[in-house]
């Protein structure tokens, strides 16, 4: 990843922070975009762009342009921004479905669309999305989340076909990620079976690397020890 410029959405979250740190440890310059306010750690090879609603295409475009203005190029986009909701169809709200679509599909769509011209110029452009194993066969209560992540899967495949030969587009499909929020929400689970952020980051950065030049349109399960 040495010399590469990587944009990470959702960069201030548990997974985003690990991917950013690992990318920088491999020599990349990283622009982190997040809905939360920037934490003031910009400088050198790191740029933080906070307060961005990526479900708004104009805001997404401005954030991507700011990253390119800072570093002069863009080689990889990692779409981590997203959200989760557990709600049954019978007892739930259409608003939840709309929110999941906005957080998981529109954020990836808008960031990708804004990044495509820059990634094409790179000559080795990469887009890596975050899908979900739980979207392959949805359990009860997982409808809104699984439907939106299935949308990410289809977006990945379609965009890979559109950009074949110019930009690779892939998705990683994690099972439960071992984060503080997930531990708090499922305190009785066996955390040792979950995939760690670092394990997931390793797969993401492989897909962003030169070594993955022949991989596109792939939906790669990263299931830990489940």
N, C-alpha and C positions, 0 to 999 in steps of 0.2 A: 504493500500500500504506500510505499515511500514516494512522496511527491504527488500523490493523488489528492484531489479536493472532494470531500464527502459532505453532503448535506444530510442531516438526520432530523426527521420530524419527531415530535414527542421526545425531544432530547433530554428533558429534565426529569423524565420518569425513571423508574427503576431499571428497565431494560435500556432505555436510551442513554443513560449515563454510562452504563457498562460498555455499550457499543462505541460510544464516543471516546472513552478512555482507551479502549483496546485499539481503535483505529489510530489514535494519536501515538500510541506506543509503537505502532508499526510504521510511523513516519508520515501519516496523512495529516492534511489540514482539514479541520472540521468546523462546519457551520451548523449550530444546533438551533432548530426552530421549535417553539413551544407556545401553547396557549397561555401558560403561566408567565408571570413577569420574569424577565431576565434576572439572573442572580449576580450579575456583575463580574463574571469570570472571562470576559472577552480579552483578547490580547495575544499577540504572536500567532500561533497556529490555530487559535480557537476564537470563534465568533459566536456570541449568543444573540438570538433575535427572539425576544419575548413578546407576549401579548398579541399573538397572531391567531386569528380564526381561519384555519385552513379550509373550513367548509365554504368560505367565501373565495371565489376564484381570483378576485382582484387582490385581496390580502395575500393569498398564496403567491401570486405572481410577484408582488412587491418584495416578499421575503426571499424568494429564490433569486431575484435580481440583486438584492442587497448582498447575498452570499457571493454571487459572481463578481460583483463590483469590488468586494473585499479581496478575493483571492485570484481573480482573473480568469477563472475557468470552473468547470464542474465535471467531475468524472463519475460520481456515484450518488444516487439518491436512495436513502433508506427510509421507507415510510412506516414509522412505528406509531405515530399518533393514532389514537383510537380510544375506545371505551367498551364497557361491559355492562350488561343488564340481565338480571334473571327475573323472568316474568312469564306466567302462563298466558296462553292465548285467551282462555275463557275469562280470566280475571284481570287482564292487562289493559293497556291503553294503546291506541294507535300512535300517540305521541312518543312512546318508547321505541316503536319501530322506526319512526321518522328520525329520532335522535341517534339510534344505532347506525342508520344509513348515513346520516351526516357525519358522524364521528369516524366511522370505519371505511366507508366507500368514498364519500366526497373528499375527505382530506387526502386520500391517496390519489384520487383522480386529479384534483386540482394541482397538487404539488407535482405530479408526474407531467401533466400537460404543460405547466410552466417550465419544467426542467428539460423537456425533450429537445428544444433547439440547442441548448448548451451541451447536453449529453451527446448529441449527434456530432457536434464539433470536436468532442474529446477524442473520437476515434476508438475509444474503448469504454463507451458509456454503459452504465449499469443502473438498473432499478431493482430494488429488493423490497417486496411487500411483506406484511405480516398477516398471514391467514390464521387458520385454527383447525386443529384436528377435529374439534367439536363441531365444525361446520360440515364434515363429511357425512355424519349421521347425527342429527340433533336429538338430544334427550328432552324430556319434559322440562319446560321452563326456559329452554335455551333458544326458542324460536327467534326472537328479535336479534339476538347476538349472532346466532348461527346463520341466519338469512343474510345479514350484512357481511359476515366474513365469507360466505359463499359468493357474494358479489365481488369481494376482493379477489377470490380465486379466478372467477370468470374475467375480471378486469385484467389480471395478470396474463392469462392465456391470450386474450384478444390483443392486448398491447404488444405482447411478444411477437405475435404474428404480424402486426402492423409494422413493427420496427426491426424485423429480422434482418440481420446483416449490418445493422447500424448501432442498435442498442440492445443489450440483453435484458430481459425482464423475467424475474423469478419470484417465488414466494416461499417463505418458510412457514410451516404449520406446526406450531408448538402445542403440546398438551398444557397442563397447568404449569405456569412459570413460578419458580420459587422466589416470591417477592414478599416484603413485609405485609402488603395489603392482602395478598392471598392467604398468608399464614393467619392473619387476624380474622379473615372471613371464614376460614376452614380450620379452626384450631385443633380438631381431632384427626386431621388427615396425616398420612405418613409423608412428611416433607422429603424424605430421602428418595422417594420415587419421582419427584417432580424434576423437570428440566431446569437447570440453573441459568441465570442470565448470561453467564460467561460461556456456557456450552452453546447457547443460542447465538451469541455474538460471534463465536468462532465460525459457525455455518454462514451467518450473514456476511462476514468479511471475506470468507472464501468466495462467495458468489459475487462480491464486489471486486475481486482480484483478477489479475491477468490469467491465473490458473483456471478460471471458470469461463474462459472465452467461448467455449463450445456448448455452454449450458444456457438454454433459454426456454421459457414456457413451462418450467418445472415447478411443481408443488411438492416441496420436500418436507416430509414429517420429521419433527424433532421432538421425540416423545419421552425423553429421559429414560426412566427405568420402570415405567408403568407396564 
